[in-house]
């Protein structure tokens, strides 16, 4: 599984990570930042590296900072991230591997500020101003804070919809509390986020989202290579139809944990779709399949006769042609009850 830890500088992320490493035998990956980097591509490489570690070692991977830290630090120090919907893409993969998002909050702000000032005297910190604002924004995004508006679309989604705390795979590490107790709690939660199916065919990249908690399967056709050598996960490209789809999902305030993605006419697409349907049937869940585009619908209809599905246009058509857009958006508005 993938364990992501985000929080303000000096709040105890590394201490928690080290204790989890001891307990779980996990691999540790620390993300950083340099001006001019394409952070979406950089974090994608980190996720890919994490998956390869899991495949090889069958052990968890701890990632110290990912999309949430990029969004918050960019908001405070750069006027916003160039990838404001990055979090939606990355949560799909964390969900795919039964992962957990740990956010460090600072209920006792005075104690945190005092601790941070002490740390600045003993080690180099990249940012030494506005750290109180950084910590406060982590608090607001985690618990939700209507009325707070940022330059980041996904932060705004959480601020106005109950916060990251509403996610089934989120966990709060409060600054200054017992690390040992949190490690125990996290180790107890992790098995509940996974299923016997979670780690089957990990090398199959043609699936994103939670097998266990998703209730809607978005069925695409084949990936648009967009000049890359090979695609990673379905609709994984920060542009064109993938980004348009993410924007529509965000605007209709759908939680990522409820969604799963597959390109049915790509590698293992039909088999992966069958596995998702079978698991939903096994759980007795009310689920919904959305075929996006004619080719996706044809393959689904031919292979799953008698299975109810819904059809809409492919996101590329909705993005390019205004006449298709209302129908496409209406489809996603109708998913809110799922």
C-alpha positions as CSV (number, residue, x, y, z in Angstrom):
1,X,0.0,0.0,0.0
2,X,1.0,3.6,-0.4
3,X,1.1,5.9,2.7
4,X,1.3,9.6,2.0
5,X,2.1,12.1,4.8
6,X,1.5,15.8,4.3
7,X,1.8,18.6,6.7
8,X,3.7,21.9,7.4
9,X,7.4,22.0,7.9
10,X,8.6,21.0,11.3
11,X,5.3,19.3,12.3
12,X,6.6,15.8,12.8
13,X,6.1,14.1,9.4
14,X,9.5,12.6,9.3
15,X,9.3,11.3,12.9
16,X,6.0,9.6,12.1
17,X,7.4,8.2,8.9
18,X,10.5,6.7,10.7
19,X,8.3,5.0,13.2
20,X,6.1,3.5,10.4
21,X,9.2,2.3,8.6
22,X,10.3,0.4,11.7
23,X,6.8,-1.1,12.2
24,X,6.0,-1.9,8.5
25,X,9.4,-2.4,6.9
26,X,8.3,0.3,4.4
27,X,10.3,2.1,1.7
28,X,10.6,5.8,2.2
29,X,10.5,8.4,-0.6
30,X,10.9,12.1,0.2
31,X,9.5,14.6,-2.4
32,X,11.1,18.0,-2.7
33,X,10.6,21.1,-4.8
34,X,12.7,23.2,-7.2
35,X,11.7,26.3,-9.1
36,X,10.8,25.5,-12.7
37,X,10.0,21.8,-12.2
38,X,6.9,20.2,-13.7
39,X,5.6,19.0,-10.4
40,X,2.8,16.9,-11.9
41,X,5.4,14.9,-13.9
42,X,7.8,14.8,-10.9
43,X,5.1,13.4,-8.6
44,X,4.0,11.0,-11.2
45,X,7.5,9.6,-11.3
46,X,7.4,9.2,-7.5
47,X,4.1,7.3,-7.7
48,X,5.5,5.1,-10.4
49,X,8.6,4.4,-8.4
50,X,6.4,3.6,-5.3
51,X,4.4,1.1,-7.3
52,X,7.5,-0.6,-8.6
53,X,8.8,-0.9,-5.0
54,X,5.5,-2.5,-4.0
55,X,5.7,-4.9,-6.9
56,X,9.2,-5.9,-6.1
57,X,9.3,-6.0,-2.3
58,X,5.6,-6.6,-1.4
59,X,6.1,-3.9,1.3
60,X,4.4,-0.5,1.8
61,X,5.9,2.7,0.5
62,X,5.8,6.0,2.5
63,X,5.8,9.2,0.5
64,X,6.8,12.3,2.4
65,X,4.8,15.1,0.7
66,X,2.7,14.8,-2.4
67,X,-0.1,16.8,-4.1
68,X,-1.5,18.4,-0.9
69,X,1.8,20.0,0.0
70,X,2.3,21.2,-3.6
71,X,-1.1,22.8,-3.5
72,X,-0.7,24.5,-0.1
73,X,2.9,25.7,-0.4
74,X,2.2,26.9,-4.0
75,X,-0.8,28.8,-2.7
76,X,1.1,30.6,0.0
77,X,4.4,31.2,-1.7
78,X,3.7,31.1,-5.5
79,X,0.2,32.5,-5.9
80,X,-1.2,29.0,-6.7
81,X,-0.1,25.8,-8.4
82,X,0.1,25.4,-12.1
83,X,-1.6,22.0,-11.5
84,X,-4.7,22.9,-9.4
85,X,-6.4,19.6,-10.1
86,X,-3.4,17.4,-9.5
87,X,-4.9,16.0,-6.3
88,X,-7.7,14.3,-8.2
89,X,-5.3,12.4,-10.4
90,X,-3.1,11.3,-7.5
91,X,-5.9,10.3,-5.2
92,X,-7.1,7.8,-7.8
93,X,-3.8,5.9,-7.6
94,X,-3.6,6.0,-3.8
95,X,-7.1,4.6,-3.8
96,X,-6.1,2.0,-6.3
97,X,-3.6,0.5,-3.9
98,X,-5.6,0.7,-0.7
99,X,-3.5,3.6,0.4
100,X,-3.9,6.2,3.2
101,X,-3.5,10.0,3.2
102,X,-2.1,11.3,6.5
103,X,-2.4,15.0,7.2
104,X,-0.6,16.7,10.0
105,X,-2.7,19.4,11.6
106,X,-1.7,22.0,14.3
107,X,-4.4,22.5,16.8
108,X,-2.0,24.2,19.2
109,X,-0.7,26.8,16.8
110,X,1.4,28.6,19.4
111,X,3.2,25.4,20.3
112,X,3.8,24.6,16.6
113,X,5.2,28.1,15.9
114,X,7.5,27.9,18.9
115,X,8.8,24.5,17.8
116,X,9.3,25.7,14.2
117,X,11.4,28.6,15.3
118,X,13.6,26.3,17.4
119,X,14.1,24.0,14.4
120,X,15.1,27.0,12.2
121,X,18.1,27.5,14.5
122,X,19.3,24.0,14.1
123,X,18.6,23.1,10.4
124,X,17.9,24.7,7.0
125,X,14.3,25.3,6.2
126,X,13.3,26.3,2.6
127,X,10.5,28.6,3.8
128,X,10.9,30.7,7.0
129,X,8.1,33.2,6.6
130,X,4.3,32.7,6.6
131,X,4.6,29.3,8.2
132,X,1.6,30.1,10.4
133,X,-0.5,30.7,7.3
134,X,0.8,27.4,5.8
135,X,-0.2,25.5,9.0
136,X,-3.6,27.2,9.2
137,X,-4.4,26.3,5.5
138,X,-3.6,22.6,6.2
139,X,-6.0,22.8,9.1
140,X,-8.7,24.4,7.0
141,X,-8.4,22.0,4.1
142,X,-8.4,18.9,6.4
143,X,-11.5,19.9,8.4
144,X,-13.2,22.0,5.7
145,X,-13.8,25.8,5.9
146,X,-16.5,27.3,3.8
147,X,-15.9,30.8,2.8
148,X,-12.1,30.3,2.3
149,X,-11.2,30.7,-1.3
150,X,-7.9,29.7,-2.8
151,X,-6.4,29.7,-6.4
152,X,-6.6,25.9,-6.3
153,X,-9.7,24.2,-7.5
154,X,-9.2,21.0,-5.6
155,X,-8.4,22.8,-2.3
156,X,-11.6,24.7,-2.8
157,X,-13.5,21.4,-3.3
158,X,-12.4,20.2,0.1
159,X,-12.8,23.6,1.8
160,X,-16.4,23.7,0.7
161,X,-17.3,20.0,1.1
162,X,-16.4,19.0,4.6
163,X,-12.6,18.7,4.2
164,X,-10.2,15.8,3.6
165,X,-11.5,14.4,7.0
166,X,-14.6,13.2,5.1
167,X,-12.5,10.7,3.0
168,X,-12.6,7.1,4.2
169,X,-8.9,6.8,3.7
170,X,-7.8,10.0,5.4
171,X,-6.1,10.1,8.8
172,X,-5.2,13.0,11.1
173,X,-1.9,13.2,12.9
174,X,-2.3,16.1,15.4
175,X,1.0,17.9,16.1
176,X,2.3,17.2,19.6
177,X,0.4,14.0,20.2
178,X,1.7,10.5,20.8
179,X,3.5,9.1,17.7
180,X,3.3,5.5,19.1
181,X,-0.5,5.7,19.4
182,X,-0.8,7.0,15.9
183,X,1.4,4.3,14.5
184,X,-0.8,1.7,16.2
185,X,-4.0,3.3,14.8
186,X,-2.6,3.6,11.3
187,X,-1.6,-0.1,11.3
188,X,-5.1,-1.0,12.4
189,X,-6.7,1.1,9.6
190,X,-4.6,-0.1,6.7
191,X,-6.1,-3.6,6.3
192,X,-9.6,-2.1,6.2
193,X,-8.7,0.0,3.1
194,X,-7.7,-3.1,1.1
195,X,-9.3,-6.2,-0.2
196,X,-8.2,-9.6,-1.3
197,X,-8.3,-8.1,-4.8
198,X,-6.3,-5.0,-4.1
199,X,-2.9,-6.4,-5.0
200,X,-3.9,-8.8,-7.8
201,X,-2.3,-7.9,-11.1
202,X,-0.6,-4.8,-9.7
203,X,1.3,-4.6,-12.9
204,X,-2.0,-3.9,-14.7
205,X,-1.9,-0.1,-15.0
206,X,-5.2,0.0,-16.8
207,X,-7.3,0.7,-13.7
208,X,-7.5,3.7,-11.3
209,X,-9.6,4.2,-8.2
210,X,-10.6,2.1,-5.3
211,X,-11.9,-1.4,-6.0
212,X,-13.5,-1.6,-2.6
213,X,-15.1,1.8,-2.2
214,X,-15.9,3.0,-5.8
215,X,-19.5,2.8,-6.9
216,X,-19.2,4.2,-10.4
217,X,-17.0,2.8,-13.2
218,X,-16.0,5.3,-15.9
219,X,-15.3,3.3,-19.0
220,X,-13.1,5.0,-21.7
221,X,-11.9,3.7,-25.0
222,X,-8.1,3.7,-25.5
223,X,-5.6,6.1,-24.1
224,X,-4.4,9.1,-26.1
225,X,-0.6,8.7,-26.0
226,X,-0.1,12.5,-26.1
227,X,3.5,12.0,-27.3
228,X,4.5,9.8,-24.4
229,X,6.1,6.3,-24.8
230,X,3.4,4.5,-22.8
231,X,0.4,5.6,-20.7
232,X,0.3,5.0,-17.0
233,X,-3.2,4.9,-15.7
234,X,-6.5,5.7,-17.5
235,X,-7.0,9.4,-18.2
236,X,-3.6,10.2,-16.7
237,X,-2.5,13.3,-18.6
238,X,-2.7,16.9,-17.3
239,X,-4.4,18.2,-20.4
240,X,-6.9,17.6,-23.2
241,X,-9.8,15.1,-22.3
242,X,-8.2,13.9,-19.1
243,X,-8.0,17.3,-17.6
244,X,-11.4,18.3,-18.9
245,X,-12.9,15.1,-17.3
246,X,-11.2,16.0,-14.0
247,X,-12.7,19.6,-14.2
248,X,-16.2,18.3,-14.7
249,X,-15.9,15.8,-11.9
250,X,-14.6,18.6,-9.6
251,X,-17.3,21.1,-10.6
252,X,-20.0,18.5,-9.8
253,X,-18.3,17.9,-6.4
254,X,-17.9,14.1,-6.9
255,X,-15.5,12.5,-4.4
256,X,-12.7,10.5,-6.0
257,X,-13.2,7.6,-3.7
258,X,-16.5,6.9,-5.4
259,X,-15.0,6.6,-8.9
260,X,-13.0,4.0,-10.8
261,X,-11.5,4.3,-14.3
262,X,-10.7,1.8,-17.1
263,X,-10.0,2.0,-20.8
264,X,-11.9,-1.0,-22.0
265,X,-10.3,-1.3,-25.4
266,X,-6.8,-1.2,-24.0
267,X,-4.6,-3.8,-22.2
268,X,-6.8,-6.0,-19.9
269,X,-9.6,-3.6,-20.2
270,X,-12.4,-6.1,-20.6
271,X,-11.0,-8.4,-17.9
272,X,-10.5,-5.5,-15.5
273,X,-14.1,-4.3,-16.1
274,X,-15.3,-7.9,-15.4
275,X,-13.4,-7.9,-12.1
276,X,-14.9,-4.7,-11.0
277,X,-18.4,-5.8,-11.8
278,X,-17.9,-9.1,-10.1
279,X,-16.6,-7.5,-6.9
280,X,-19.4,-5.0,-6.8
281,X,-21.9,-7.9,-7.1
282,X,-20.1,-9.8,-4.4
283,X,-20.3,-6.8,-2.0
284,X,-24.0,-6.3,-3.0
285,X,-23.3,-2.7,-3.8
286,X,-25.5,-0.5,-6.0
287,X,-23.1,0.5,-8.7
288,X,-23.2,2.3,-12.1
289,X,-21.3,2.0,-15.3
290,X,-20.8,5.0,-17.6
291,X,-19.5,4.2,-21.1
292,X,-17.9,7.3,-22.5
293,X,-18.1,7.3,-26.3
294,X,-19.3,4.9,-29.0
295,X,-16.3,2.5,-29.1
296,X,-16.4,2.1,-25.3
297,X,-20.1,1.4,-25.4
298,X,-19.8,-1.1,-28.2
299,X,-17.2,-3.2,-26.4
300,X,-19.0,-3.1,-23.1
301,X,-22.3,-4.1,-24.8
302,X,-20.7,-6.9,-26.7
303,X,-18.9,-8.4,-23.6
304,X,-21.5,-7.7,-20.8
305,X,-24.9,-8.6,-22.3
306,X,-27.7,-7.9,-19.9
307,X,-25.6,-5.6,-17.7
308,X,-27.2,-2.1,-17.3
309,X,-25.0,0.7,-18.3
310,X,-25.3,4.4,-19.2
311,X,-23.8,6.1,-22.2
312,X,-22.4,9.6,-22.7
313,X,-20.1,11.2,-25.2
314,X,-16.4,10.8,-24.8
315,X,-14.8,13.7,-22.8
316,X,-12.8,14.7,-25.8
317,X,-16.0,15.3,-27.8
318,X,-17.5,17.3,-24.9
319,X,-14.3,19.3,-24.6
320,X,-14.1,20.2,-28.3
321,X,-17.8,20.6,-29.1
322,X,-20.1,22.8,-27.1
323,X,-23.2,21.0,-28.3
324,X,-22.2,17.8,-26.5
325,X,-21.1,19.5,-23.2
326,X,-24.4,19.9,-21.4
327,X,-25.2,16.2,-21.9
328,X,-21.8,15.2,-20.6
329,X,-22.1,17.4,-17.5
330,X,-25.6,16.2,-16.8
331,X,-24.3,12.7,-16.7
332,X,-21.9,13.5,-13.9
333,X,-24.5,15.6,-12.0
334,X,-26.6,12.5,-12.0
335,X,-23.9,10.5,-10.3
336,X,-24.0,12.4,-7.0
337,X,-26.5,10.0,-5.5
338,X,-24.1,7.1,-6.0
